[in-house]
């Protein structure tokens, strides 16, 4: 099975990066399959907050 790895250097404190990544409304800026996302209950990620959002879907068509 093929494996792809990617890395990036972020010149910010770890806590700032974590805060950005765990804010649901920021997810579309780094996850291309998410069109919009909003956390709809209180709580930190990992404490099971509810969220609502839209994801992009991929479809393939074959010609016969």
Backbone as ProteinMPNN parsed JSONL, in Angstrom:
{"seq_chain_A": "XXXXXXXXXXXXXXXXXXXXXXXXXXXXXXXXXXXXXXXXXXXXXXXXXXXXXXXXXXXXXXXX", "coords_chain_A": {"N_chain_A": [[0.848, -1.17, 0.0], [0.652, 2.166, -0.905], [2.263, 4.93, 0.695], [1.989, 8.22, 1.788], [3.699, 11.016, 2.924], [3.898, 14.176, 4.529], [5.291, 17.234, 5.58], [5.495, 20.263, 7.497], [6.925, 23.323, 8.562], [5.981, 25.268, 11.212], [6.104, 28.394, 12.408], [5.243, 29.101, 15.118], [4.083, 29.163, 18.524], [3.449, 25.988, 20.072], [1.021, 25.796, 21.525], [-0.523, 27.802, 20.347], [-0.808, 26.85, 17.733], [-2.178, 24.449, 18.262], [-4.563, 25.485, 19.361], [-5.607, 26.75, 17.081], [-5.945, 24.561, 15.31], [-7.832, 23.024, 16.665], [-10.118, 24.487, 16.625], [-13.164, 24.406, 15.296], [-14.251, 26.013, 13.219], [-12.022, 26.736, 11.766], [-11.227, 24.503, 10.365], [-11.882, 24.101, 7.542], [-9.858, 25.603, 6.338], [-7.556, 24.117, 6.367], [-8.219, 21.504, 5.807], [-9.182, 20.119, 2.989], [-11.44, 18.635, 2.294], [-13.506, 19.531, 3.803], [-16.062, 21.807, 3.69], [-17.404, 23.705, 5.253], [-17.589, 24.269, 8.767], [-18.811, 24.082, 12.06], [-18.727, 24.302, 15.508], [-21.229, 23.264, 17.674], [-21.864, 22.906, 20.31], [-20.745, 23.468, 23.678], [-17.405, 22.886, 24.877], [-14.23, 21.222, 24.783], [-12.332, 19.917, 22.025], [-12.298, 16.442, 21.884], [-13.719, 16.07, 24.13], [-16.085, 15.401, 23.285], [-17.77, 17.4, 21.861], [-20.583, 18.575, 19.959], [-20.919, 18.991, 16.436], [-21.54, 20.73, 13.367], [-21.579, 20.619, 9.861], [-20.446, 20.842, 6.428], [-19.289, 18.672, 3.931], [-17.082, 18.156, 1.183], [-17.88, 16.15, -1.589], [-16.826, 13.362, -3.485], [-17.233, 12.143, -6.702], [-17.293, 9.656, -9.153], [-17.607, 8.982, -12.553], [-18.391, 6.509, -14.861], [-18.03, 5.601, -18.221], [-19.922, 3.681, -20.408]], "CA_chain_A": [[0.0, 0.0, 0.0], [1.444, 3.392, -0.955], [2.19, 5.825, 1.838], [2.405, 9.584, 1.491], [3.972, 11.812, 4.109], [4.16, 15.577, 4.254], [5.549, 17.979, 6.804], [5.601, 21.708, 7.338], [7.433, 23.994, 9.752], [5.11, 26.372, 11.601], [6.849, 29.24, 13.346], [4.308, 29.575, 16.143], [4.089, 28.299, 19.706], [2.607, 24.796, 19.969], [-0.319, 26.068, 22.054], [-1.238, 28.607, 19.355], [-1.144, 25.947, 16.636], [-3.22, 23.546, 18.766], [-5.81, 26.255, 19.454], [-6.107, 26.946, 15.722], [-6.371, 23.278, 14.739], [-8.984, 22.472, 17.369], [-11.26, 25.392, 16.43], [-13.869, 23.803, 14.158], [-14.458, 26.943, 12.094], [-10.772, 26.825, 11.006], [-10.93, 23.258, 9.664], [-11.844, 24.191, 6.071], [-8.635, 26.252, 5.847], [-6.464, 23.15, 6.243], [-8.75, 20.202, 5.376], [-9.897, 20.472, 1.771], [-12.706, 17.92, 2.141], [-14.51, 20.205, 4.619], [-16.449, 23.084, 3.107], [-17.67, 24.585, 6.388], [-17.714, 23.511, 9.998], [-19.123, 24.915, 13.208], [-18.992, 23.577, 16.745], [-22.535, 23.738, 18.117], [-21.987, 22.752, 21.753], [-19.546, 23.859, 24.412], [-16.486, 21.805, 25.211], [-13.015, 21.117, 23.995], [-12.227, 18.745, 21.168], [-11.913, 15.298, 22.696], [-14.71, 15.947, 25.191], [-17.278, 15.076, 22.52], [-18.718, 18.441, 21.476], [-21.284, 18.324, 18.705], [-20.597, 19.94, 15.386], [-22.325, 20.652, 12.14], [-20.794, 21.132, 8.763], [-20.631, 20.275, 5.098], [-18.06, 18.167, 3.35], [-17.093, 17.977, -0.266], [-17.982, 14.737, -1.935], [-16.177, 13.023, -4.747], [-17.989, 11.17, -7.474], [-16.66, 9.31, -10.422], [-18.567, 8.441, -13.516], [-17.76, 5.675, -15.875], [-18.81, 5.53, -19.458], [-20.064, 2.281, -20.776]], "C_chain_A": [[0.897, 1.238, 0.0], [1.218, 4.261, 0.288], [2.702, 7.191, 1.405], [2.604, 10.323, 2.8], [4.278, 13.239, 3.679], [4.433, 16.258, 5.587], [5.691, 19.454, 6.474], [6.119, 22.281, 8.651], [6.529, 25.198, 10.018], [5.824, 27.163, 12.685], [5.903, 29.914, 14.336], [4.458, 28.671, 17.361], [3.107, 27.138, 19.529], [1.189, 25.077, 20.438], [-1.156, 26.88, 21.068], [-1.686, 27.741, 18.168], [-2.273, 25.015, 17.063], [-4.564, 24.266, 18.845], [-6.427, 26.466, 18.07], [-6.683, 25.645, 15.16], [-7.616, 22.715, 15.404], [-10.202, 23.383, 17.328], [-11.965, 24.961, 15.145], [-14.014, 24.759, 12.974], [-13.197, 27.118, 11.245], [-10.518, 25.601, 10.131], [-10.937, 23.371, 8.154], [-10.564, 24.832, 5.525], [-7.474, 25.272, 5.711], [-6.928, 21.755, 5.835], [-9.668, 20.438, 4.184], [-11.212, 19.727, 1.586], [-13.829, 18.553, 2.964], [-14.797, 21.569, 4.01], [-16.731, 24.127, 4.183], [-17.873, 23.715, 7.614], [-17.94, 24.476, 11.147], [-19.375, 24.02, 14.41], [-20.279, 24.137, 17.34], [-22.819, 23.473, 19.588], [-20.696, 23.218, 22.401], [-18.67, 22.639, 24.656], [-15.29, 21.808, 24.286], [-13.096, 19.893, 23.103], [-11.707, 17.595, 22.027], [-12.862, 15.078, 23.861], [-16.085, 15.721, 24.554], [-18.242, 16.23, 22.312], [-19.42, 18.039, 20.182], [-20.891, 19.374, 17.687], [-21.517, 19.742, 14.2], [-21.483, 21.211, 11.017], [-21.149, 20.462, 7.456], [-19.285, 19.795, 4.595], [-18.212, 18.069, 1.842], [-17.226, 16.489, -0.543], [-17.367, 14.525, -3.313], [-17.028, 11.978, -5.436], [-17.224, 10.873, -8.748], [-17.73, 8.704, -11.317], [-17.8, 7.586, -14.514], [-18.66, 5.664, -17.1], [-18.804, 4.09, -19.939], [-19.813, 2.085, -22.173]], "O_chain_A": [[1.806, 1.341, 0.823], [0.121, 4.307, 0.845], [3.728, 7.296, 0.734], [1.754, 10.255, 3.688], [4.84, 13.478, 2.611], [3.857, 15.884, 6.609], [5.966, 19.838, 5.338], [5.788, 21.78, 9.726], [6.338, 26.043, 9.144], [6.109, 26.636, 13.76], [5.788, 31.139, 14.377], [4.914, 27.535, 17.237], [2.056, 27.297, 18.908], [0.237, 24.63, 19.798], [-2.364, 26.67, 20.962], [-2.8, 27.886, 17.666], [-3.224, 24.812, 16.309], [-5.588, 23.716, 18.44], [-7.645, 26.369, 17.914], [-7.78, 25.635, 14.6], [-8.382, 21.996, 14.763], [-11.222, 23.072, 17.944], [-11.433, 25.127, 14.047], [-13.906, 24.327, 11.826], [-13.285, 27.598, 10.115], [-9.672, 25.655, 9.238], [-10.066, 22.785, 7.511], [-10.222, 24.62, 4.361], [-6.504, 25.563, 5.011], [-6.092, 20.9, 5.543], [-10.798, 20.9, 4.345], [-12.037, 20.158, 0.78], [-14.985, 18.151, 2.835], [-13.893, 22.386, 3.834], [-16.347, 25.289, 4.048], [-18.281, 22.559, 7.506], [-17.34, 25.549, 11.202], [-20.161, 23.077, 14.327], [-20.412, 25.351, 17.494], [-23.909, 23.784, 20.068], [-19.67, 23.344, 21.733], [-19.145, 21.504, 24.64], [-15.334, 22.322, 23.168], [-13.833, 18.949, 23.388], [-10.775, 17.774, 22.811], [-12.826, 14.032, 24.509], [-17.115, 15.838, 25.219], [-19.436, 16.067, 22.561], [-18.89, 17.246, 19.403], [-20.569, 20.509, 18.039], [-22.179, 18.713, 14.062], [-20.751, 22.181, 11.21], [-22.043, 19.619, 7.394], [-18.262, 20.445, 4.813], [-19.312, 17.92, 1.309], [-16.719, 15.667, 0.22], [-17.396, 15.403, -4.176], [-17.49, 11.029, -4.802], [-16.591, 11.752, -9.334], [-18.633, 8.004, -10.858], [-16.697, 7.927, -14.94], [-19.886, 5.713, -17.002], [-17.792, 3.392, -19.872], [-19.888, 0.958, -22.662]]}, "name": "protein", "num_of_chains": 1, "seq": "XXXXXXXXXXXXXXXXXXXXXXXXXXXXXXXXXXXXXXXXXXXXXXXXXXXXXXXXXXXXXXXX"}
